[in-house]
């Protein structure tokens, strides 16, 4: 075991290390040479002592300084972003627009991915405000209070809604910011839930959340077939069949058409001139 001491005005090294500022610089320098230096602990009490061993490579700061690891003392992972508001706002004001319509046959976002159960919009596309989405989330958490689960949000409110005051003349700009909203396409999954909870309890929680939000919603489970537009795949309906061209109908036949049409007047025996 070897001991290296850095102190305030130490004669051996002639350096002064501040307890809080220069300690992080020392950690950063030693981390670069972590392969060559086996560090066990770092003691700071008017002096800094580095005790070297062959097994551990951990810093421990004693006295009144909290412990620090050899890794970075700050987290490099992103903070949990708010799904009801964008991180940096908008560069320009959004237009009202319409929700995305998957005209090319896309089924993205219509199945449960992370959880076991999901809540899917099934009537038509809508613009749901952030307050309405918050009400739905709070309703689910209130119904499942005390249970072990994880709730996933598959959409985010990143569209700004701007309004003008009542009885305002036309012109003079788009208006001031009012709230954030989300464009929810038809058959889009909004919430997913995973946990050791009975299915009927989750159904009840999603039913209450759907009553708090605009639109008609349905309960789906993991493994349910995707939806293309408003058509559910399965039961003989395939993705390739929907993506293909429309079926060509045979040309109508005149005798068959005449046989289907009922005669309302008897045929004339002749023409009276």
KEKE-3310 file (N, C-alpha, C; in steps of 0.2 Angstrom, whole numbers, plus 5000, padded with zeros to 4 digits):
npx = (5004:5003:5005:4999:5001:4992:4993:4988:4998:5009:5025:5031:5025:5021:5008:4992:4976:4960:4946:4933:4933:4946:4946:4938:4944:4956:4950:4945:4958:4964:4955:4957:4969:4965:4968:4981:4982:4977:4965:4959:4953:4950:4954:4949:4954:4959:4970:4973:4973:4978:4975:4981:4977:4976:4964:4951:4944:4939:4933:4932:4927:4931:4927:4918:4914:4904:4903:4912:4912:4923:4918:4909:4904:4891:4876:4874:4863:4848:4836:4820:4808:4794:4779:4769:4772:4783:4801:4809:4800:4792:4799:4792:4775:4763:4752:4734:4731:4729:4727:4738:4736:4737:4739:4747:4746:4751:4754:4759:4760:4748:4747:4751:4766:4776:4769:4757:4743:4733:4726:4716:4712:4697:4687:4688:4701:4708:4711:4719:4720:4733:4729:4718:4724:4731:4721:4716:4728:4729:4717:4719:4730:4724:4714:4722:4729:4741:4745:4756:4763:4767:4766:4765:4766:4761:4760:4763:4761:4764:4760:4757:4743:4735:4726:4714:4706:4689:4677:4686:4693:4697:4714:4730:4739:4742:4738:4738:4748:4739:4737:4745:4744:4739:4740:4730:4730:4718:4715:4726:4737:4737:4739:4749:4750:4759:4760:4758:4743:4725:4716:4703:4703:4712:4705:4694:4700:4705:4693:4688:4697:4695:4683:4686:4692:4691:4682:4681:4686:4695:4699:4714:4725:4741:4748:4736:4729:4736:4730:4724:4721:4705:4702:4704:4717:4717:4707:4705:4708:4722:4738:4744:4733:4726:4735:4736:4730:4713:4699:4694:4678:4666:4660:4644:4630:4617:4605:4605:4604:4592:4584:4585:4579:4563:4548:4537:4526:4515:4520:4518:4505:4504:4506:4496:4491)
npy = (4994:5011:5028:5044:5061:5076:5093:5109:5120:5111:5105:5095:5094:5107:5113:5120:5115:5117:5113:5111:5115:5112:5099:5092:5094:5086:5074:5073:5072:5061:5051:5050:5043:5031:5018:5016:5020:5014:5017:5019:5027:5044:5056:5070:5082:5096:5091:5081:5064:5050:5034:5020:5004:4987:4983:4990:5005:5018:5034:5041:5054:5061:5069:5085:5084:5077:5060:5055:5047:5038:5039:5051:5065:5071:5068:5062:5058:5062:5073:5068:5072:5083:5078:5085:5097:5105:5105:5116:5125:5134:5137:5145:5150:5138:5131:5128:5115:5097:5081:5068:5057:5041:5038:5030:5017:5014:5007:5011:5015:5009:4998:4989:4992:4993:4991:4980:4983:4994:5010:5015:5027:5027:5033:5045:5056:5069:5084:5085:5093:5098:5099:5091:5079:5078:5077:5064:5056:5058:5053:5039:5036:5040:5030:5018:5019:5015:5003:4992:4997:5003:5017:5022:5035:5038:5048:5066:5083:5094:5105:5121:5131:5145:5160:5173:5187:5188:5196:5202:5211:5206:5201:5208:5199:5182:5179:5177:5165:5151:5137:5121:5107:5091:5082:5069:5055:5044:5028:5028:5024:5030:5029:5017:5003:4994:4981:4971:4969:4966:4963:4968:4978:4987:4990:4997:5008:5014:5016:5026:5036:5038:5044:5056:5063:5070:5061:5044:5029:5013:4998:4989:4975:4968:4961:4961:4963:4975:4991:4998:5013:5013:5000:4984:4973:4955:4941:4936:4947:4955:4963:4965:4964:4975:4985:4983:4986:4991:4980:4973:4975:4965:4968:4976:4966:4967:4959:4953:4964:4969:4959:4960:4973:4977:4977:4990:4994:4986:4978:4987:4984:4989:5004:5018:5028)
npz = (5000:4996:5000:4996:4999:4998:5002:5010:5004:5004:5006:4999:4987:4984:4982:4983:4987:4985:4995:4989:4975:4968:4971:4962:4950:4952:4953:4940:4933:4938:4934:4920:4920:4925:4923:4926:4939:4954:4964:4981:4991:4995:5006:5014:5025:5029:5023:5008:5005:4996:4995:4989:4982:4976:4972:4974:4967:4972:4978:4993:5003:5018:5033:5032:5019:5006:5000:4985:4969:4958:4946:4936:4945:4942:4934:4918:4911:4902:4909:4915:4904:4902:4897:4893:4888:4877:4877:4873:4868:4854:4838:4829:4828:4828:4816:4815:4809:4805:4812:4809:4795:4791:4776:4768:4772:4785:4801:4813:4830:4834:4842:4857:4865:4875:4888:4896:4894:4885:4880:4867:4854:4845:4837:4829:4822:4834:4842:4857:4872:4883:4896:4897:4894:4906:4915:4912:4915:4929:4933:4931:4939:4951:4952:4953:4965:4977:4971:4962:4948:4931:4921:4904:4892:4876:4868:4866:4871:4860:4852:4849:4854:4849:4853:4850:4858:4862:4851:4843:4830:4813:4808:4812:4817:4823:4836:4854:4865:4871:4876:4877:4865:4858:4843:4840:4831:4822:4830:4838:4851:4867:4881:4890:4901:4913:4924:4940:4940:4941:4926:4925:4934:4928:4916:4921:4926:4914:4908:4916:4913:4900:4900:4904:4894:4878:4864:4859:4866:4867:4875:4874:4873:4875:4860:4853:4836:4824:4818:4803:4798:4800:4800:4807:4807:4804:4806:4793:4786:4779:4779:4767:4758:4761:4757:4743:4726:4723:4722:4707:4700:4691:4674:4673:4669:4657:4656:4669:4677:4673:4678:4692:4694:4699:4691:4690:4682:4671:4656:4641:4629:4616:4606:4607:4595)
capx = (5000:5006:5001:5002:4997:4992:4991:4988:5005:5013:5032:5033:5022:5020:5002:4986:4970:4954:4942:4928:4935:4951:4945:4935:4950:4960:4946:4945:4964:4965:4950:4960:4974:4962:4971:4988:4982:4972:4963:4954:4949:4952:4952:4950:4953:4965:4975:4970:4977:4976:4977:4981:4977:4975:4957:4946:4945:4934:4935:4928:4929:4929:4926:4912:4913:4901:4907:4912:4914:4928:4914:4907:4900:4885:4872:4874:4857:4843:4831:4813:4805:4787:4776:4763:4775:4790:4807:4811:4795:4792:4802:4787:4768:4760:4745:4729:4733:4725:4731:4741:4732:4741:4736:4751:4745:4755:4750:4763:4757:4742:4748:4754:4773:4780:4765:4752:4737:4733:4720:4717:4706:4694:4682:4692:4706:4706:4716:4717:4724:4737:4725:4713:4728:4733:4716:4716:4733:4728:4712:4722:4734:4720:4711:4727:4733:4743:4746:4763:4763:4771:4762:4768:4763:4764:4760:4765:4758:4769:4757:4754:4737:4735:4719:4713:4701:4682:4675:4692:4693:4702:4720:4734:4743:4738:4735:4743:4748:4734:4739:4748:4739:4742:4736:4730:4727:4713:4718:4732:4738:4738:4742:4750:4751:4762:4761:4754:4736:4720:4714:4697:4705:4715:4699:4690:4705:4705:4686:4687:4701:4692:4677:4688:4695:4687:4683:4679:4692:4694:4704:4717:4730:4747:4746:4730:4732:4736:4724:4726:4716:4699:4701:4708:4720:4715:4700:4705:4710:4729:4741:4745:4727:4724:4740:4735:4724:4706:4697:4690:4672:4665:4656:4637:4626:4610:4599:4605:4602:4585:4581:4585:4575:4556:4544:4531:4520:4515:4523:4513:4504:4505:4506:4490:4492)
capy = (5000:5017:5034:5050:5066:5083:5097:5116:5122:5105:5106:5090:5096:5114:5115:5122:5112:5120:5107:5109:5117:5108:5091:5089:5094:5081:5068:5072:5070:5054:5047:5049:5038:5026:5011:5016:5022:5010:5022:5016:5032:5050:5059:5078:5086:5100:5088:5076:5058:5045:5027:5015:4997:4984:4980:4996:5012:5022:5039:5043:5061:5061:5076:5087:5084:5071:5055:5056:5041:5039:5041:5058:5067:5073:5063:5064:5056:5067:5073:5066:5078:5084:5075:5089:5103:5104:5107:5122:5129:5133:5143:5149:5148:5132:5132:5123:5109:5092:5075:5064:5052:5036:5036:5025:5010:5013:5004:5013:5018:5007:4992:4990:4990:4992:4988:4974:4985:5001:5014:5018:5031:5023:5036:5049:5060:5074:5088:5085:5098:5096:5099:5085:5073:5078:5074:5057:5053:5059:5048:5033:5036:5040:5024:5013:5021:5010:4997:4993:4998:5008:5020:5025:5040:5037:5055:5072:5089:5099:5109:5127:5134:5152:5162:5180:5188:5189:5202:5205:5212:5202:5204:5210:5193:5176:5179:5175:5158:5149:5131:5116:5102:5086:5080:5062:5052:5039:5022:5029:5022:5035:5026:5010:5001:4987:4979:4965:4971:4962:4966:4971:4985:4991:4992:5002:5014:5017:5018:5033:5041:5040:5048:5063:5066:5070:5056:5037:5025:5006:4994:4984:4971:4967:4955:4963:4965:4983:4994:5002:5017:5011:4993:4980:4967:4949:4938:4936:4954:4955:4970:4965:4965:4982:4989:4982:4990:4989:4974:4975:4972:4963:4973:4974:4963:4970:4954:4952:4971:4970:4954:4963:4978:4975:4981:4994:4995:4981:4980:4990:4979:4993:5011:5021:5035)
capz = (5000:4995:5002:4993:5002:4995:5008:5009:5004:5005:5004:4994:4980:4983:4979:4987:4984:4988:4997:4984:4968:4965:4971:4956:4945:4954:4951:4933:4931:4940:4930:4914:4921:4930:4922:4929:4946:4958:4970:4985:4995:4995:5013:5014:5031:5028:5018:5004:5005:4991:4997:4983:4983:4969:4971:4974:4964:4974:4982:4999:5006:5025:5037:5031:5012:5004:4996:4978:4966:4953:4940:4936:4951:4940:4930:4911:4907:4902:4914:4913:4901:4903:4891:4892:4886:4874:4881:4871:4865:4847:4835:4826:4830:4825:4813:4818:4806:4806:4814:4804:4792:4788:4769:4765:4775:4791:4807:4818:4835:4835:4846:4864:4864:4882:4893:4895:4892:4882:4879:4860:4852:4840:4833:4823:4825:4838:4845:4864:4875:4888:4903:4896:4895:4913:4919:4911:4918:4936:4934:4931:4945:4957:4953:4954:4970:4981:4967:4959:4940:4927:4916:4898:4888:4870:4864:4869:4869:4858:4847:4853:4852:4850:4852:4850:4862:4859:4848:4840:4823:4810:4806:4818:4819:4825:4843:4860:4866:4876:4879:4873:4863:4854:4838:4841:4825:4823:4832:4841:4858:4871:4887:4891:4908:4914:4932:4942:4942:4937:4920:4926:4937:4923:4912:4925:4926:4907:4906:4919:4910:4893:4901:4906:4888:4872:4860:4861:4867:4868:4879:4870:4876:4871:4856:4848:4829:4823:4815:4797:4797:4805:4799:4811:4804:4807:4804:4785:4783:4779:4777:4759:4755:4761:4753:4736:4723:4724:4718:4700:4699:4684:4671:4674:4663:4656:4658:4676:4680:4672:4682:4699:4695:4699:4686:4693:4678:4666:4649:4636:4623:4610:4607:4604:4592)
cpx = (5004:5002:5004:4997:4998:4989:4991:4995:5010:5020:5034:5031:5021:5014:4997:4980:4964:4949:4936:4930:4940:4950:4942:4940:4954:4956:4946:4952:4966:4960:4953:4965:4971:4965:4977:4988:4976:4971:4958:4950:4953:4950:4954:4949:4959:4970:4971:4975:4974:4979:4976:4981:4976:4968:4952:4949:4940:4936:4930:4931:4926:4928:4919:4910:4910:4905:4906:4914:4919:4924:4912:4903:4893:4882:4872:4868:4852:4838:4824:4809:4797:4784:4770:4766:4781:4795:4809:4806:4795:4796:4798:4780:4765:4753:4741:4730:4728:4729:4733:4737:4736:4738:4740:4750:4749:4751:4754:4759:4750:4742:4752:4761:4776:4776:4762:4745:4737:4726:4721:4711:4704:4689:4685:4697:4704:4712:4715:4722:4728:4733:4720:4718:4730:4727:4715:4722:4732:4722:4715:4726:4730:4716:4716:4731:4735:4745:4753:4762:4767:4767:4766:4764:4766:4763:4763:4762:4763:4767:4755:4748:4736:4728:4719:4707:4694:4681:4681:4691:4698:4708:4724:4737:4738:4735:4740:4742:4743:4736:4742:4743:4743:4737:4736:4726:4722:4717:4724:4732:4740:4742:4743:4752:4754:4763:4757:4747:4731:4718:4707:4698:4708:4709:4695:4694:4705:4698:4685:4691:4698:4686:4680:4691:4690:4688:4681:4685:4690:4700:4707:4722:4735:4746:4740:4733:4732:4730:4727:4720:4710:4698:4706:4710:4718:4709:4700:4708:4718:4732:4742:4739:4725:4729:4739:4730:4717:4704:4693:4684:4670:4660:4649:4634:4619:4605:4599:4603:4595:4581:4580:4580:4567:4552:4538:4525:4520:4517:4517:4512:4505:4505:4500:4492:4486)
cpy = (5006:5023:5040:5056:5073:5088:5104:5118:5117:5106:5101:5092:5103:5117:5116:5119:5114:5114:5106:5110:5112:5101:5088:5089:5088:5074:5067:5070:5063:5049:5046:5044:5033:5019:5011:5017:5018:5014:5019:5022:5038:5054:5066:5080:5090:5097:5083:5070:5053:5039:5023:5008:4994:4982:4986:5002:5016:5028:5040:5049:5061:5069:5078:5087:5077:5066:5056:5049:5043:5041:5049:5060:5070:5068:5066:5062:5062:5067:5071:5072:5078:5082:5080:5096:5102:5107:5114:5127:5129:5139:5147:5146:5143:5134:5127:5116:5103:5086:5071:5058:5047:5034:5031:5018:5009:5011:5006:5017:5015:5000:4994:4988:4989:4989:4982:4977:4992:5004:5017:5021:5027:5026:5039:5053:5067:5078:5089:5089:5095:5095:5093:5079:5072:5075:5066:5053:5053:5054:5041:5032:5036:5033:5018:5015:5015:5003:4998:4992:5003:5011:5023:5029:5039:5043:5060:5078:5094:5104:5115:5129:5141:5155:5170:5181:5189:5196:5206:5206:5208:5205:5205:5204:5187:5175:5177:5168:5157:5143:5126:5110:5097:5083:5072:5059:5046:5032:5022:5027:5028:5033:5019:5009:4994:4986:4973:4967:4967:4966:4970:4978:4990:4994:4997:5008:5018:5019:5025:5038:5043:5044:5056:5066:5065:5064:5049:5033:5018:5003:4989:4981:4970:4960:4956:4965:4973:4985:4999:5006:5016:5004:4989:4974:4961:4947:4938:4942:4954:4962:4971:4967:4972:4987:4988:4986:4987:4984:4977:4971:4970:4968:4971:4971:4965:4965:4954:4959:4971:4965:4957:4969:4976:4980:4984:4994:4989:4983:4982:4985:4983:5000:5014:5028:5039)
cpz = (5000:4997:4999:4996:4999:5000:5006:5010:5006:5002:4999:4987:4979:4980:4984:4984:4988:4990:4992:4977:4965:4966:4965:4950:4946:4952:4943:4930:4932:4936:4923:4914:4926:4929:4925:4936:4949:4964:4974:4988:4995:5002:5012:5021:5032:5024:5014:5003:5000:4993:4991:4985:4976:4967:4969:4970:4965:4978:4987:5002:5013:5027:5034:5023:5010:5000:4988:4975:4961:4947:4941:4942:4949:4935:4922:4907:4907:4907:4911:4910:4902:4897:4889:4890:4883:4878:4879:4868:4858:4844:4831:4828:4825:4822:4816:4815:4807:4808:4808:4802:4789:4781:4766:4768:4781:4797:4813:4824:4837:4839:4852:4863:4871:4887:4891:4892:4889:4881:4872:4858:4846:4836:4827:4826:4829:4840:4853:4867:4881:4895:4902:4897:4902:4917:4918:4915:4926:4938:4935:4937:4951:4958:4955:4960:4975:4977:4964:4951:4937:4921:4910:4895:4881:4865:4869:4867:4867:4853:4851:4850:4854:4848:4853:4855:4858:4856:4845:4833:4819:4808:4813:4821:4821:4832:4848:4861:4872:4879:4874:4871:4859:4849:4838:4835:4827:4825:4835:4848:4862:4878:4887:4898:4909:4922:4934:4945:4938:4931:4921:4930:4932:4918:4915:4925:4919:4905:4910:4916:4903:4894:4902:4900:4882:4867:4863:4861:4868:4871:4874:4875:4872:4867:4851:4842:4829:4819:4809:4796:4802:4804:4803:4807:4807:4804:4796:4782:4784:4777:4770:4756:4755:4757:4746:4733:4724:4720:4712:4700:4692:4681:4672:4668:4663:4658:4666:4680:4679:4677:4690:4700:4694:4694:4690:4689:4673:4660:4645:4630:4616:4611:4603:4601:4592)
residu = (UNK:UNK:UNK:UNK:UNK:UNK:UNK:UNK:UNK:UNK:UNK:UNK:UNK:UNK:UNK:UNK:UNK:UNK:UNK:UNK:UNK:UNK:UNK:UNK:UNK:UNK:UNK:UNK:UNK:UNK:UNK:UNK:UNK:UNK:UNK:UNK:UNK:UNK:UNK:UNK:UNK:UNK:UNK:UNK:UNK:UNK:UNK:UNK:UNK:UNK:UNK:UNK:UNK:UNK:UNK:UNK:UNK:UNK:UNK:UNK:UNK:UNK:UNK:UNK:UNK:UNK:UNK:UNK:UNK:UNK:UNK:UNK:UNK:UNK:UNK:UNK:UNK:UNK:UNK:UNK:UNK:UNK:UNK:UNK:UNK:UNK:UNK:UNK:UNK:UNK:UNK:UNK:UNK:UNK:UNK:UNK:UNK:UNK:UNK:UNK:UNK:UNK:UNK:UNK:UNK:UNK:UNK:UNK:UNK:UNK:UNK:UNK:UNK:UNK:UNK:UNK:UNK:UNK:UNK:UNK:UNK:UNK:UNK:UNK:UNK:UNK:UNK:UNK:UNK:UNK:UNK:UNK:UNK:UNK:UNK:UNK:UNK:UNK:UNK:UNK:UNK:UNK:UNK:UNK:UNK:UNK:UNK:UNK:UNK:UNK:UNK:UNK:UNK:UNK:UNK:UNK:UNK:UNK:UNK:UNK:UNK:UNK:UNK:UNK:UNK:UNK:UNK:UNK:UNK:UNK:UNK:UNK:UNK:UNK:UNK:UNK:UNK:UNK:UNK:UNK:UNK:UNK:UNK:UNK:UNK:UNK:UNK:UNK:UNK:UNK:UNK:UNK:UNK:UNK:UNK:UNK:UNK:UNK:UNK:UNK:UNK:UNK:UNK:UNK:UNK:UNK:UNK:UNK:UNK:UNK:UNK:UNK:UNK:UNK:UNK:UNK:UNK:UNK:UNK:UNK:UNK:UNK:UNK:UNK:UNK:UNK:UNK:UNK:UNK:UNK:UNK:UNK:UNK:UNK:UNK:UNK:UNK:UNK:UNK:UNK:UNK:UNK:UNK:UNK:UNK:UNK:UNK:UNK:UNK:UNK:UNK:UNK:UNK:UNK:UNK:UNK:UNK:UNK:UNK:UNK:UNK:UNK:UNK:UNK:UNK:UNK:UNK:UNK:UNK:UNK:UNK:UNK:UNK)
# end
